[in-house]
């Protein structure tokens, strides 16, 4: 059975280059497009894109809705359907303008990959993101062991994430020179640190407790004074893996190299939260924890703007819409509290109104109802 179509492969290669070089998309985005096209081609049995008909799109939507996930064994979520079909819609819209395809495809054909309005709303609905409380993260750090250098690194890693709110990909690429313990800040330089959208900014340590900062400071001293590492060495080095006496791979301290990805950081978090008897929260969820803390302690617009910039956001609205949604239980408390507050303040409001009327009367003015 045919597993590829040469003509399709050539035009796909051109499209992937367009996404990366012209649109500036990252490798994960290009990979997502490739995966979506592969699913569609498998469905059409690698039929030439030049023979595309809108009925293929409608049939593929029905087919995709019946598929199950390899891990979950359940039907694909609406979000997965939406993401896959969006990639296909964008591809065929681009394809309709390419030489050799213009006469065979129309731009409107791409719209047949749209979900129904109802399914699209379900797929793109903003759902409440769970995040640990500040007390839970502190408890996790307190329960983490620190006997050997790997354990010390892991504890300092979780503490550093809480102290800075940095993304895991940025943390995995940071060097010792990016941390200034004297000034209490981290220079997230996009030339060396893998920041989102390649932004360069300074993050000052969040006020989450002196003990958290001391754990990070102790780790930096350990690397510089005991390990004798320099500015260009990794802040959180990878684990050195060797073949042990039992002819099996085992950890043997720290390797003077960066982690190849952020996957190891997420594993550290999973193990740490599990050891503390708490559900797993990924490193990114700490950013929501810090946003909640900012909402509680910031007393002015300028203060919250600074807090937002500290997270790497250029706009405060980004912080509020992405991480600052009020939790549903807290929402209920506020609404119920407002009713109680209004009732308790009503007599005070009436007293103020009466005082105003008396003041007007003494000045010779009539009550409003007499006018």
FISEFI-699680 format. One record per residue (C-alpha): x negated, y, z negated; residue number from 1; residue in one letter. Coordinates in steps of 0.02 Angstrom, whole numbers, plus 50000, padded with zeros to 5 digits. Last residue first. Layout:
// FISEFI-699680
+-------+-------+-------+-----+----+
:     X :     Y :     Z :   i : aa :
+-------+-------+-------+-----+----+
:     X :     Y :     Z : NUM :  a :
...
+-------+-------+-------+-----+----+
// end
This chain:
// FISEFI-699680
+-------+-------+-------+-----+----+
:     X :     Y :     Z :   i : aa :
+-------+-------+-------+-----+----+
: 51984 : 53540 : 47760 : 371 :  x :
: 52055 : 53466 : 47600 : 370 :  x :
: 51985 : 53291 : 47636 : 369 :  x :
: 51810 : 53366 : 47657 : 368 :  x :
: 51812 : 53441 : 47480 : 367 :  x :
: 51816 : 53631 : 47481 : 366 :  x :
: 51665 : 53745 : 47473 : 365 :  x :
: 51641 : 53876 : 47337 : 364 :  x :
: 51459 : 53839 : 47291 : 363 :  x :
: 51515 : 53746 : 47138 : 362 :  x :
: 51627 : 53643 : 47248 : 361 :  x :
: 51482 : 53598 : 47364 : 360 :  x :
: 51376 : 53539 : 47218 : 359 :  x :
: 51522 : 53437 : 47152 : 358 :  x :
: 51542 : 53356 : 47323 : 357 :  x :
: 51357 : 53314 : 47330 : 356 :  x :
: 51363 : 53234 : 47158 : 355 :  x :
: 51512 : 53130 : 47211 : 354 :  x :
: 51417 : 53067 : 47363 : 353 :  x :
: 51267 : 53020 : 47257 : 352 :  x :
: 51376 : 52927 : 47133 : 351 :  x :
: 51461 : 52834 : 47275 : 350 :  x :
: 51292 : 52779 : 47344 : 349 :  x :
: 51239 : 52717 : 47173 : 348 :  x :
: 51401 : 52620 : 47156 : 347 :  x :
: 51366 : 52537 : 47326 : 346 :  x :
: 51186 : 52488 : 47288 : 345 :  x :
: 51226 : 52324 : 47201 : 344 :  x :
: 51344 : 52273 : 47339 : 343 :  x :
: 51218 : 52318 : 47476 : 342 :  x :
: 51079 : 52222 : 47389 : 341 :  x :
: 51185 : 52067 : 47365 : 340 :  x :
: 51230 : 52065 : 47549 : 339 :  x :
: 51050 : 52098 : 47599 : 338 :  x :
: 50991 : 51955 : 47489 : 337 :  x :
: 51101 : 51830 : 47580 : 336 :  x :
: 51026 : 51887 : 47746 : 335 :  x :
: 50849 : 51882 : 47678 : 334 :  x :
: 50867 : 51710 : 47598 : 333 :  x :
: 50943 : 51639 : 47757 : 332 :  x :
: 50801 : 51705 : 47864 : 331 :  x :
: 50678 : 51629 : 47741 : 330 :  x :
: 50755 : 51458 : 47771 : 329 :  x :
: 50753 : 51487 : 47960 : 328 :  x :
: 50571 : 51541 : 47964 : 327 :  x :
: 50546 : 51720 : 48021 : 326 :  x :
: 50455 : 51725 : 48188 : 325 :  x :
: 50283 : 51803 : 48171 : 324 :  x :
: 50173 : 51683 : 48269 : 323 :  x :
: 50203 : 51707 : 48455 : 322 :  x :
: 50332 : 51847 : 48456 : 321 :  x :
: 50258 : 51947 : 48310 : 320 :  x :
: 50076 : 51927 : 48356 : 319 :  x :
: 50106 : 51965 : 48539 : 318 :  x :
: 50213 : 52116 : 48492 : 317 :  x :
: 50064 : 52187 : 48398 : 316 :  x :
: 49976 : 52205 : 48565 : 315 :  x :
: 49790 : 52177 : 48599 : 314 :  x :
: 49790 : 52015 : 48502 : 313 :  x :
: 49624 : 51942 : 48446 : 312 :  x :
: 49682 : 51885 : 48274 : 311 :  x :
: 49593 : 52034 : 48195 : 310 :  x :
: 49685 : 52145 : 48318 : 309 :  x :
: 49849 : 52088 : 48239 : 308 :  x :
: 49787 : 52125 : 48063 : 307 :  x :
: 49731 : 52297 : 48120 : 306 :  x :
: 49904 : 52328 : 48193 : 305 :  x :
: 49979 : 52264 : 48031 : 304 :  x :
: 49880 : 52393 : 47932 : 303 :  x :
: 49922 : 52535 : 48052 : 302 :  x :
: 50108 : 52494 : 48044 : 301 :  x :
: 50103 : 52507 : 47855 : 300 :  x :
: 50110 : 52401 : 47698 : 299 :  x :
: 50026 : 52241 : 47756 : 298 :  x :
: 50038 : 52111 : 47616 : 297 :  x :
: 50185 : 52000 : 47662 : 296 :  x :
: 50185 : 52016 : 47851 : 295 :  x :
: 49997 : 51986 : 47850 : 294 :  x :
: 50019 : 51824 : 47751 : 293 :  x :
: 50147 : 51764 : 47877 : 292 :  x :
: 50024 : 51802 : 48017 : 291 :  x :
: 49888 : 51707 : 47924 : 290 :  x :
: 49994 : 51550 : 47914 : 289 :  x :
: 50039 : 51571 : 48097 : 288 :  x :
: 49854 : 51574 : 48141 : 287 :  x :
: 49829 : 51420 : 48033 : 286 :  x :
: 49943 : 51326 : 48154 : 285 :  x :
: 49803 : 51329 : 48282 : 284 :  x :
: 49697 : 51210 : 48177 : 283 :  x :
: 49829 : 51072 : 48188 : 282 :  x :
: 49944 : 51032 : 48043 : 281 :  x :
: 49958 : 50852 : 47987 : 280 :  x :
: 50080 : 50810 : 47850 : 279 :  x :
: 50012 : 50824 : 47672 : 278 :  x :
: 49942 : 50694 : 47552 : 277 :  x :
: 49777 : 50785 : 47530 : 276 :  x :
: 49684 : 50645 : 47619 : 275 :  x :
: 49806 : 50660 : 47764 : 274 :  x :
: 49776 : 50848 : 47776 : 273 :  x :
: 49588 : 50821 : 47783 : 272 :  x :
: 49595 : 50676 : 47907 : 271 :  x :
: 49704 : 50771 : 48030 : 270 :  x :
: 49602 : 50930 : 48011 : 269 :  x :
: 49438 : 50840 : 48046 : 268 :  x :
: 49518 : 50755 : 48196 : 267 :  x :
: 49572 : 50925 : 48264 : 266 :  x :
: 49393 : 50986 : 48250 : 265 :  x :
: 49330 : 50832 : 48344 : 264 :  x :
: 49448 : 50868 : 48489 : 263 :  x :
: 49381 : 51045 : 48509 : 262 :  x :
: 49263 : 50994 : 48649 : 261 :  x :
: 49081 : 50952 : 48685 : 260 :  x :
: 49036 : 50985 : 48504 : 259 :  x :
: 48883 : 51096 : 48495 : 258 :  x :
: 48708 : 51030 : 48471 : 257 :  x :
: 48576 : 51007 : 48337 : 256 :  x :
: 48650 : 50842 : 48285 : 255 :  x :
: 48708 : 50821 : 48107 : 254 :  x :
: 48695 : 50671 : 47993 : 253 :  x :
: 48683 : 50489 : 48044 : 252 :  x :
: 48858 : 50432 : 48091 : 251 :  x :
: 48874 : 50251 : 48147 : 250 :  x :
: 48876 : 50149 : 48306 : 249 :  x :
: 48859 : 49963 : 48279 : 248 :  x :
: 48710 : 49847 : 48291 : 247 :  x :
: 48726 : 49806 : 48105 : 246 :  x :
: 48564 : 49900 : 48073 : 245 :  x :
: 48641 : 50056 : 48145 : 244 :  x :
: 48654 : 50122 : 48323 : 243 :  x :
: 48656 : 50312 : 48312 : 242 :  x :
: 48785 : 50452 : 48315 : 241 :  x :
: 48736 : 50628 : 48264 : 240 :  x :
: 48891 : 50726 : 48218 : 239 :  x :
: 48916 : 50888 : 48313 : 238 :  x :
: 48860 : 51055 : 48246 : 237 :  x :
: 48972 : 51187 : 48166 : 236 :  x :
: 48882 : 51354 : 48176 : 235 :  x :
: 48782 : 51293 : 48325 : 234 :  x :
: 48599 : 51347 : 48343 : 233 :  x :
: 48560 : 51507 : 48435 : 232 :  x :
: 48528 : 51610 : 48278 : 231 :  x :
: 48406 : 51487 : 48199 : 230 :  x :
: 48408 : 51325 : 48102 : 229 :  x :
: 48294 : 51295 : 47954 : 228 :  x :
: 48398 : 51147 : 47893 : 227 :  x :
: 48379 : 51204 : 47713 : 226 :  x :
: 48375 : 51393 : 47729 : 225 :  x :
: 48474 : 51430 : 47887 : 224 :  x :
: 48596 : 51285 : 47893 : 223 :  x :
: 48623 : 51279 : 47705 : 222 :  x :
: 48640 : 51467 : 47693 : 221 :  x :
: 48778 : 51463 : 47826 : 220 :  x :
: 48868 : 51325 : 47731 : 219 :  x :
: 48857 : 51419 : 47565 : 218 :  x :
: 48929 : 51574 : 47649 : 217 :  x :
: 49074 : 51471 : 47718 : 216 :  x :
: 49114 : 51397 : 47548 : 215 :  x :
: 49093 : 51570 : 47469 : 214 :  x :
: 49222 : 51644 : 47587 : 213 :  x :
: 49351 : 51517 : 47531 : 212 :  x :
: 49310 : 51548 : 47348 : 211 :  x :
: 49331 : 51736 : 47372 : 210 :  x :
: 49512 : 51713 : 47423 : 209 :  x :
: 49620 : 51729 : 47579 : 208 :  x :
: 49585 : 51911 : 47620 : 207 :  x :
: 49550 : 51886 : 47806 : 206 :  x :
: 49368 : 51895 : 47860 : 205 :  x :
: 49340 : 52024 : 47995 : 204 :  x :
: 49362 : 51967 : 48176 : 203 :  x :
: 49271 : 52064 : 48311 : 202 :  x :
: 49324 : 52056 : 48493 : 201 :  x :
: 49275 : 51992 : 48664 : 200 :  x :
: 49415 : 51921 : 48773 : 199 :  x :
: 49382 : 51779 : 48896 : 198 :  x :
: 49567 : 51742 : 48920 : 197 :  x :
: 49563 : 51644 : 48756 : 196 :  x :
: 49390 : 51640 : 48679 : 195 :  x :
: 49257 : 51511 : 48721 : 194 :  x :
: 49110 : 51595 : 48634 : 193 :  x :
: 48951 : 51630 : 48732 : 192 :  x :
: 48988 : 51773 : 48851 : 191 :  x :
: 49158 : 51792 : 48767 : 190 :  x :
: 49076 : 51866 : 48611 : 189 :  x :
: 49183 : 51826 : 48459 : 188 :  x :
: 49080 : 51924 : 48334 : 187 :  x :
: 49129 : 51859 : 48162 : 186 :  x :
: 49146 : 51969 : 48009 : 185 :  x :
: 49107 : 51992 : 47825 : 184 :  x :
: 48980 : 52131 : 47846 : 183 :  x :
: 48848 : 52036 : 47747 : 182 :  x :
: 48910 : 51866 : 47807 : 181 :  x :
: 48884 : 51912 : 47989 : 180 :  x :
: 48932 : 51761 : 48094 : 179 :  x :
: 48899 : 51762 : 48282 : 178 :  x :
: 48713 : 51727 : 48257 : 177 :  x :
: 48750 : 51555 : 48188 : 176 :  x :
: 48825 : 51500 : 48353 : 175 :  x :
: 49007 : 51477 : 48401 : 174 :  x :
: 49062 : 51353 : 48535 : 173 :  x :
: 49169 : 51234 : 48430 : 172 :  x :
: 49243 : 51382 : 48336 : 171 :  x :
: 49303 : 51463 : 48497 : 170 :  x :
: 49388 : 51303 : 48557 : 169 :  x :
: 49468 : 51283 : 48385 : 168 :  x :
: 49546 : 51457 : 48389 : 167 :  x :
: 49485 : 51580 : 48258 : 166 :  x :
: 49600 : 51622 : 48112 : 165 :  x :
: 49448 : 51697 : 48023 : 164 :  x :
: 49449 : 51641 : 47841 : 163 :  x :
: 49573 : 51499 : 47867 : 162 :  x :
: 49470 : 51426 : 48010 : 161 :  x :
: 49311 : 51454 : 47910 : 160 :  x :
: 49381 : 51356 : 47762 : 159 :  x :
: 49429 : 51211 : 47875 : 158 :  x :
: 49255 : 51209 : 47952 : 157 :  x :
: 49167 : 51232 : 47784 : 156 :  x :
: 49251 : 51073 : 47721 : 155 :  x :
: 49202 : 50978 : 47877 : 154 :  x :
: 49023 : 51040 : 47871 : 153 :  x :
: 49005 : 50993 : 47689 : 152 :  x :
: 49071 : 50819 : 47726 : 151 :  x :
: 48945 : 50799 : 47867 : 150 :  x :
: 48805 : 50866 : 47757 : 149 :  x :
: 48837 : 50743 : 47617 : 148 :  x :
: 48934 : 50754 : 47453 : 147 :  x :
: 49061 : 50889 : 47495 : 146 :  x :
: 49229 : 50804 : 47474 : 145 :  x :
: 49391 : 50887 : 47531 : 144 :  x :
: 49521 : 50904 : 47394 : 143 :  x :
: 49493 : 51091 : 47367 : 142 :  x :
: 49503 : 51126 : 47553 : 141 :  x :
: 49671 : 51037 : 47568 : 140 :  x :
: 49737 : 51130 : 47416 : 139 :  x :
: 49686 : 51296 : 47494 : 138 :  x :
: 49778 : 51248 : 47653 : 137 :  x :
: 49934 : 51203 : 47553 : 136 :  x :
: 49928 : 51366 : 47453 : 135 :  x :
: 49920 : 51469 : 47613 : 134 :  x :
: 50075 : 51380 : 47675 : 133 :  x :
: 50060 : 51258 : 47817 : 132 :  x :
: 50136 : 51297 : 47987 : 131 :  x :
: 50286 : 51233 : 48082 : 130 :  x :
: 50332 : 51314 : 48246 : 129 :  x :
: 50514 : 51362 : 48266 : 128 :  x :
: 50575 : 51331 : 48440 : 127 :  x :
: 50573 : 51454 : 48585 : 126 :  x :
: 50686 : 51387 : 48722 : 125 :  x :
: 50597 : 51360 : 48889 : 124 :  x :
: 50654 : 51182 : 48924 : 123 :  x :
: 50830 : 51204 : 48855 : 122 :  x :
: 50854 : 51364 : 48956 : 121 :  x :
: 50790 : 51276 : 49112 : 120 :  x :
: 50909 : 51131 : 49082 : 119 :  x :
: 51059 : 51249 : 49075 : 118 :  x :
: 51003 : 51351 : 49226 : 117 :  x :
: 50983 : 51192 : 49327 : 116 :  x :
: 50804 : 51146 : 49364 : 115 :  x :
: 50717 : 51222 : 49514 : 114 :  x :
: 50627 : 51109 : 49639 : 113 :  x :
: 50753 : 51157 : 49774 : 112 :  x :
: 50678 : 51332 : 49767 : 111 :  x :
: 50527 : 51275 : 49867 : 110 :  x :
: 50632 : 51254 : 50023 : 109 :  x :
: 50668 : 51442 : 50020 : 108 :  x :
: 50492 : 51478 : 50082 : 107 :  x :
: 50528 : 51379 : 50240 : 106 :  x :
: 50429 : 51231 : 50302 : 105 :  x :
: 50392 : 51157 : 50475 : 104 :  x :
: 50341 : 51308 : 50579 : 103 :  x :
: 50236 : 51381 : 50439 : 102 :  x :
: 50150 : 51216 : 50401 : 101 :  x :
: 50008 : 51211 : 50529 : 100 :  x :
: 49934 : 51373 : 50463 :  99 :  x :
: 49984 : 51403 : 50280 :  98 :  x :
: 50131 : 51512 : 50226 :  97 :  x :
: 50252 : 51372 : 50183 :  96 :  x :
: 50113 : 51289 : 50081 :  95 :  x :
: 50112 : 51430 : 49952 :  94 :  x :
: 50299 : 51406 : 49919 :  93 :  x :
: 50270 : 51219 : 49921 :  92 :  x :
: 50136 : 51233 : 49786 :  91 :  x :
: 50232 : 51353 : 49675 :  90 :  x :
: 50386 : 51243 : 49676 :  89 :  x :
: 50281 : 51089 : 49639 :  88 :  x :
: 50199 : 51169 : 49487 :  87 :  x :
: 50368 : 51229 : 49424 :  86 :  x :
: 50438 : 51054 : 49447 :  85 :  x :
: 50306 : 50978 : 49334 :  84 :  x :
: 50321 : 51111 : 49198 :  83 :  x :
: 50512 : 51105 : 49197 :  82 :  x :
: 50517 : 50915 : 49190 :  81 :  x :
: 50392 : 50915 : 49047 :  80 :  x :
: 50493 : 51046 : 48952 :  79 :  x :
: 50653 : 50949 : 48982 :  78 :  x :
: 50572 : 50802 : 48895 :  77 :  x :
: 50529 : 50642 : 48985 :  76 :  x :
: 50640 : 50498 : 48934 :  75 :  x :
: 50570 : 50393 : 48790 :  74 :  x :
: 50432 : 50262 : 48788 :  73 :  x :
: 50335 : 50378 : 48675 :  72 :  x :
: 50161 : 50341 : 48741 :  71 :  x :
: 50189 : 50310 : 48928 :  70 :  x :
: 50331 : 50436 : 48938 :  69 :  x :
: 50490 : 50380 : 49021 :  68 :  x :
: 50559 : 50420 : 49194 :  67 :  x :
: 50744 : 50447 : 49230 :  66 :  x :
: 50735 : 50637 : 49245 :  65 :  x :
: 50589 : 50618 : 49367 :  64 :  x :
: 50694 : 50515 : 49488 :  63 :  x :
: 50837 : 50640 : 49486 :  62 :  x :
: 50717 : 50784 : 49516 :  61 :  x :
: 50630 : 50684 : 49653 :  60 :  x :
: 50794 : 50661 : 49746 :  59 :  x :
: 50826 : 50849 : 49743 :  58 :  x :
: 50650 : 50885 : 49805 :  57 :  x :
: 50654 : 50753 : 49942 :  56 :  x :
: 50820 : 50827 : 49999 :  55 :  x :
: 50727 : 50990 : 50032 :  54 :  x :
: 50633 : 50907 : 50173 :  53 :  x :
: 50444 : 50882 : 50185 :  52 :  x :
: 50377 : 50807 : 50345 :  51 :  x :
: 50228 : 50924 : 50349 :  50 :  x :
: 50186 : 50865 : 50172 :  49 :  x :
: 50143 : 50695 : 50247 :  48 :  x :
: 50224 : 50552 : 50153 :  47 :  x :
: 50119 : 50481 : 50013 :  46 :  x :
: 50249 : 50354 : 49958 :  45 :  x :
: 50374 : 50494 : 49925 :  44 :  x :
: 50377 : 50455 : 49738 :  43 :  x :
: 50189 : 50430 : 49729 :  42 :  x :
: 50168 : 50596 : 49819 :  41 :  x :
: 50276 : 50685 : 49692 :  40 :  x :
: 50184 : 50614 : 49543 :  39 :  x :
: 50016 : 50657 : 49622 :  38 :  x :
: 50075 : 50834 : 49654 :  37 :  x :
: 50118 : 50856 : 49471 :  36 :  x :
: 49951 : 50785 : 49414 :  35 :  x :
: 49854 : 50899 : 49532 :  34 :  x :
: 49948 : 51052 : 49471 :  33 :  x :
: 49911 : 51006 : 49290 :  32 :  x :
: 49727 : 50981 : 49333 :  31 :  x :
: 49721 : 51155 : 49410 :  30 :  x :
: 49795 : 51227 : 49251 :  29 :  x :
: 49671 : 51131 : 49143 :  28 :  x :
: 49527 : 51194 : 49252 :  27 :  x :
: 49570 : 51376 : 49224 :  26 :  x :
: 49666 : 51489 : 49342 :  25 :  x :
: 49583 : 51638 : 49427 :  24 :  x :
: 49719 : 51660 : 49558 :  23 :  x :
: 49596 : 51673 : 49704 :  22 :  x :
: 49454 : 51559 : 49647 :  21 :  x :
: 49541 : 51428 : 49540 :  20 :  x :
: 49716 : 51422 : 49613 :  19 :  x :
: 49653 : 51446 : 49792 :  18 :  x :
: 49522 : 51309 : 49770 :  17 :  x :
: 49660 : 51194 : 49710 :  16 :  x :
: 49764 : 51239 : 49863 :  15 :  x :
: 49622 : 51202 : 49985 :  14 :  x :
: 49593 : 51033 : 49903 :  13 :  x :
: 49779 : 51000 : 49915 :  12 :  x :
: 49776 : 51040 : 50100 :  11 :  x :
: 49638 : 50915 : 50132 :  10 :  x :
: 49714 : 50779 : 50022 :   9 :  x :
: 49882 : 50796 : 50108 :   8 :  x :
: 49805 : 50771 : 50279 :   7 :  x :
: 49709 : 50618 : 50218 :   6 :  x :
: 49864 : 50537 : 50138 :   5 :  x :
: 49831 : 50433 : 49982 :   4 :  x :
: 49868 : 50270 : 49896 :   3 :  x :
: 49936 : 50174 : 50046 :   2 :  x :
: 50000 : 50000 : 50000 :   1 :  x :
+-------+-------+-------+-----+----+
// end
